[in-house]
Amino acid sequence: ADGSKVVDCFFAPDASTATAFSNAGTAHDAIVDQVVELDEELMARYLEQGDSLDPEQLHAPFEQALREGHLIPVCFVSARTGAGIPELLDILGRLMPDPTEGNPPAFLKGEGASAVPVVLSPDPDSHVVAHVFQISNDPYRGKMALFRVHQGQITPNSALFVGDARKSFKAAHLLRLQGRNAVETPLAVPGDLCAVSRVDELHRDAVLHDSHDEDHFHLVSPTYPPPVFGLALITRKPADEHKLAEALVRLTDEDPCLEVSYDTRGRQTVVRGLGEQHLKIVLDQLSSRWNLELDTASPAIPYRETISVTAEARYRHKKQSGGAGQFGEVALRVEPLGRGEGLQLADEVKGGAIPTHFMPAVEKGVRQALTEGALAGYPIHDLRVIVTDGKHHAVDSNEISFVTAARHALLEAVLAARPQILEPMLEITVKVADDRFGEVSAELAGRRGHLTATDSPASGWTMISARVPMAGMEGFEARLKAICAGESEFVIAAGGHEVVAGEMQARLLREHAGQ
């Protein structure tokens, strides 16, 4: 109403009360109109009685509207003043479906195509099934797993299994979280949200159960947006590197949209998130929770190498050192695959030219070469490697001989197959005001991007879709805010890889040669 309280537009609407927008009576009519659409008998009564239906008559169809997504209530609250919180709690208690009334959780048993739906019952006397939906790390209680009980009941002495583990654990302390406080509770029943601490086996999306009949139960996993913005982290104190690694493990436990990797080429620890603001929060947590002093840098771009034509190579590794020597010869062929198809390895050796027990060494050598790259030191992707022939020596052949021969043969074949460098691309969709379209389009073009589509989602707004190299996106979020005065939105997703332009490839080759 006046910013200090909220107005009830369902239980006891008062059309005379001043509101910030709309009108309580109008809002009440809109809610009732939506609810009665699901019950023909109630709709007929509503049309006869006008607005004389009371909330109790609407209770059952209201819950049905929630379950079916026909109605999405909006409740106004203020974290600053607390206004609306008592009313929100009242609505949750009086109108929201309890576990026996809500939609059943979408559990499956088995994996992949063989997975079948499982119907759970919110029965406290059935076997326990609970789902871990969040991991947090408390400075005093350690790793905490928050879960919801869907079936059965849990006590501190319950013996629970995690997934298909054979060994059970006991919670010992069953906790309810109330703000920052954790209060012990003797029992959790269907619908309850609880937590346990210091159980290392627990992870996000884990299923807890008390019988091996539920070993392979799992919920349909949510789809998270891929992390595309990256930062390289450098500790100011070398002694903090181990501390940083432990902190990042905990943060990735908590945040499904945070990704951590170690770039061996650039010798960098790289964190990737959904945007600059996301990574800023990560840095703040590393500083406040672990007292880490860090410097940041732009991470090395994950370029790749690939081939464009078929080629063959043969390499013989021979070494004599007085005693037993080394001997191995490998012939192979490489063929290009489509983008994103990775590596396919085939064995067409005939007549025992390379003994079977040396083939793992050949594969090891191939994979070593693929990791180190042939053209500019980037990993090689999207090719088929067929080992066609070779030679061995009854005395001098050993594992290292075939690892070395396969590695050199692969590198020579790739260099003969017209190798190219691929760069990661991003798909970006930007919503801007019409009068900012030209500036934003020019900004994307200046970052080597090209527009793929434009649309008008609403009057005065333009939606721009573009493909931009990852290497060109540094600082884009801040630049977009500057151009649009903060009035813009954008979404980024991974967009595969494309061959880099000739000038860019030449620059990357020069940089590699200068290392």
ABEGO torsion letter per residue (X at the ends): XAGABBBBAAABBBAABBBABEBAAAAAAAAAAAAAAABAAAAAAAAAAEAABBAAAAAAAAAAAAAAGABBBBBBBBAAAGBGAAAAAAAAAAABBBAAABBBBBBBBEBEAABBBBBBBBBAABBBBBBBABBBBBAAAEBBBBBBBABEBBBAABBBBBEABABBBBAGBBBBBBEABBBBBABBBBGBBBBBBGBAABBBGBBBBABAAAAABBBBBBBBBBBABBBBBBBABAAAAAAAAAAAAAAAAABAABBBBBBAAAGBBBBBBAEAAAAAAAAAAAAAAAGBBBBBBBBBBBBBBBBABBBBBBBBBBBBAGBBBBBBBBBBBBBBBBBGAEBBBBBABBGGABBAAAAAAAAAAAAAAAAAEAAAGBBBBGBBBBBABEBBBAAABBAAAAAAAAAAAAAAAAAAAGBBBBBBBBBBBBBBBAAAAAAAAAAAAAAGBBBABBBBABBGBBBBBBBBBAAAABGAAAAAAAAAGGBBBBBBBBAEBBBBBAAAAAAAAAAAAAX
